[in-house]
Amino acid sequence: MAETRGPNVNTQQRGGSQGQGTSEGLVGQATEAVRNVAESASNLAQDTYERGARYAREGWDSLPDVDRYGRAISRPVEQNPVLALLAAGAVGYLLAYLIHGGGFQSRRENVPDYARTREYSRHRR
């Protein structure tokens, strides 16, 4: 894979005296360089995909009870979809509350003095 990175050495040899230094020669070299970069990116993406698929297969094979757990979770969701949506919404709200703090007042106290408006200062007194 290291051979495909950077400009191809063969492009300089192929160009010879035929348009080397001209705009056509530069366009050819740029085209070849872009082609090499695209090919190496494609190879890297394919390798990453294959590695991820292999890891997923190995993880799936190492946990034989995954199907049973999946069915145990999906059955109640299929039987009570509204309750499942309410539970998911409550969990999302709780996470947002924990992440973003206790509300508007706590955020207002964290505003530095230079960012406060005159109206805010009047109400604080």
KOLDRENMI-731022 format. One line per field, with one value per residue (C-alpha): residue in three letters; chain; y, z, x. Coordinates in nm, 4 decimals, always signed. Layout:
! KOLDRENMI-731022
resn	(ALA | ...) .
chain	(A | ...) .
north	(Y | ...) .
up	(Z | ...) .
east	(X | ...) .
This chain:
! KOLDRENMI-731022
resn	(MET | ALA | GLU | THR | ARG | GLY | PRO | ASN | VAL | ASN | THR | GLN | GLN | ARG | GLY | GLY | SER | GLN | GLY | GLN | GLY | THR | SER | GLU | GLY | LEU | VAL | GLY | GLN | ALA | THR | GLU | ALA | VAL | ARG | ASN | VAL | ALA | GLU | SER | ALA | SER | ASN | LEU | ALA | GLN | ASP | THR | TYR | GLU | ARG | GLY | ALA | ARG | TYR | ALA | ARG | GLU | GLY | TRP | ASP | SER | LEU | PRO | ASP | VAL | ASP | ARG | TYR | GLY | ARG | ALA | ILE | SER | ARG | PRO | VAL | GLU | GLN | ASN | PRO | VAL | LEU | ALA | LEU | LEU | ALA | ALA | GLY | ALA | VAL | GLY | TYR | LEU | LEU | ALA | TYR | LEU | ILE | HIS | GLY | GLY | GLY | PHE | GLN | SER | ARG | ARG | GLU | ASN | VAL | PRO | ASP | TYR | ALA | ARG | THR | ARG | GLU | TYR | SER | ARG | HIS | ARG | ARG) .
chain	(A | A | A | A | A | A | A | A | A | A | A | A | A | A | A | A | A | A | A | A | A | A | A | A | A | A | A | A | A | A | A | A | A | A | A | A | A | A | A | A | A | A | A | A | A | A | A | A | A | A | A | A | A | A | A | A | A | A | A | A | A | A | A | A | A | A | A | A | A | A | A | A | A | A | A | A | A | A | A | A | A | A | A | A | A | A | A | A | A | A | A | A | A | A | A | A | A | A | A | A | A | A | A | A | A | A | A | A | A | A | A | A | A | A | A | A | A | A | A | A | A | A | A | A | A) .
north	(+0.0000 | +0.2331 | +0.2123 | +0.3890 | +0.6942 | +1.0100 | +1.0860 | +0.7943 | +0.7798 | +0.6271 | +0.9408 | +1.1351 | +0.8615 | +0.8224 | +1.1956 | +1.2178 | +1.5222 | +1.4946 | +1.7882 | +1.7853 | +2.1266 | +2.2212 | +2.2504 | +1.9178 | +1.7443 | +1.9021 | +1.8038 | +1.4477 | +1.4370 | +1.5824 | +1.3323 | +1.0452 | +1.1727 | +1.2045 | +0.8564 | +0.7154 | +0.8899 | +0.7713 | +0.4147 | +0.4139 | +0.5616 | +0.2947 | +0.0203 | +0.1609 | +0.1778 | -0.1802 | -0.3032 | -0.1188 | -0.2619 | -0.6171 | -0.5778 | -0.4440 | -0.7283 | -0.9810 | -0.8250 | -0.8288 | -1.1952 | -1.2873 | -1.0941 | -1.2512 | -1.5989 | -1.5441 | -1.4509 | -1.7329 | -1.5935 | -1.2704 | -1.4013 | -1.4936 | -1.1502 | -0.9772 | -1.1668 | -1.0939 | -0.7209 | -0.7064 | -0.9060 | -0.6509 | -0.3648 | -0.5300 | -0.5948 | -0.2410 | +0.0062 | +0.3164 | +0.2216 | +0.1544 | +0.4988 | +0.6647 | +0.4790 | +0.5733 | +0.9363 | +0.9392 | +0.7933 | +1.0508 | +1.3350 | +1.2095 | +1.1875 | +1.5379 | +1.6713 | +1.5080 | +1.6256 | +1.9849 | +2.0579 | +2.1480 | +2.4124 | +2.7725 | +2.9330 | +2.7263 | +2.8182 | +3.1868 | +3.1860 | +3.0572 | +3.3597 | +3.5713 | +3.9365 | +4.0749 | +3.8722 | +3.9815 | +4.2362 | +4.5471 | +4.3943 | +4.0904 | +4.3152 | +4.5163 | +4.2035 | +4.0640 | +4.3636) .
up	(+0.0000 | +0.0598 | -0.3116 | -0.4105 | -0.1920 | -0.3422 | -0.7089 | -0.9297 | -1.0343 | -1.3677 | -1.4732 | -1.5051 | -1.7119 | -1.9421 | -2.0084 | -2.1568 | -2.3797 | -2.4849 | -2.3093 | -1.9919 | -1.8306 | -2.0383 | -1.9059 | -2.0640 | -1.8854 | -1.5539 | -1.6000 | -1.6721 | -1.3623 | -1.1475 | -1.2899 | -1.2140 | -0.8602 | -0.7952 | -0.9353 | -0.7026 | -0.3992 | -0.4850 | -0.5331 | -0.2002 | -0.0224 | -0.1792 | -0.0705 | +0.2815 | +0.3026 | +0.1774 | +0.4301 | +0.7122 | +0.6082 | +0.5954 | +0.9343 | +1.0910 | +0.9398 | +1.0753 | +1.4249 | +1.4136 | +1.3116 | +1.5859 | +1.8441 | +1.7277 | +1.7404 | +2.0871 | +2.2327 | +2.1496 | +2.3746 | +2.1772 | +1.9876 | +2.3087 | +2.4635 | +2.1466 | +2.1496 | +2.5207 | +2.4516 | +2.1242 | +2.2415 | +2.5044 | +2.2630 | +1.9969 | +2.2475 | +2.3973 | +2.1434 | +2.3099 | +2.6460 | +2.4803 | +2.3165 | +2.6461 | +2.8223 | +2.5486 | +2.5688 | +2.9468 | +2.9240 | +2.6585 | +2.8702 | +3.1749 | +2.9796 | +2.8389 | +3.1871 | +3.3281 | +3.0422 | +3.0205 | +3.3876 | +3.6171 | +3.4090 | +3.2933 | +3.6252 | +3.6644 | +3.3134 | +3.3804 | +3.6799 | +3.4638 | +3.2310 | +3.2704 | +3.3738 | +3.0352 | +2.8603 | +3.0821 | +2.9503 | +3.1339 | +3.1680 | +3.3455 | +3.5856 | +3.6702 | +3.7632 | +3.9774 | +4.2179) .
east	(+0.0000 | +0.2951 | +0.3784 | +0.0575 | +0.1111 | +0.2521 | +0.3147 | +0.4007 | +0.7665 | +0.6710 | +0.4824 | +0.8035 | +0.9627 | +0.6621 | +0.6339 | +0.9827 | +1.0189 | +0.6576 | +0.4904 | +0.6986 | +0.6705 | +0.3699 | +0.0212 | -0.0732 | +0.2127 | +0.1167 | -0.2469 | -0.1370 | +0.0783 | -0.1991 | -0.4470 | -0.2134 | -0.1527 | -0.5278 | -0.5830 | -0.3163 | -0.4627 | -0.8136 | -0.6910 | -0.5069 | -0.8119 | -1.0301 | -0.7918 | -0.7784 | -1.1584 | -1.1902 | -0.9344 | -1.1119 | -1.4485 | -1.3118 | -1.1441 | -1.4657 | -1.6693 | -1.4210 | -1.4361 | -1.8167 | -1.8222 | -1.5770 | -1.7794 | -2.1048 | -1.9517 | -1.8038 | -2.1458 | -2.3867 | -2.6619 | -2.6978 | -3.0007 | -3.1764 | -3.1118 | -3.2249 | -3.5520 | -3.5986 | -3.5751 | -3.7653 | -4.0681 | -4.1862 | -4.1161 | -4.3329 | -4.6113 | -4.6117 | -4.4682 | -4.6146 | -4.4710 | -4.1350 | -4.1403 | -4.2255 | -3.9449 | -3.6965 | -3.8074 | -3.7703 | -3.4209 | -3.3265 | -3.4636 | -3.2735 | -2.9494 | -2.9966 | -3.0709 | -2.7583 | -2.5386 | -2.6605 | -2.7034 | -2.9848 | -3.1565 | -3.1460 | -3.0479 | -2.7321 | -2.6256 | -2.6918 | -2.4567 | -2.1719 | -2.1829 | -1.8671 | -1.9110 | -1.8070 | -2.0800 | -2.3672 | -2.6128 | -2.7315 | -3.0766 | -2.9295 | -2.7357 | -3.0500 | -3.2429 | -2.9622 | -2.9549) .
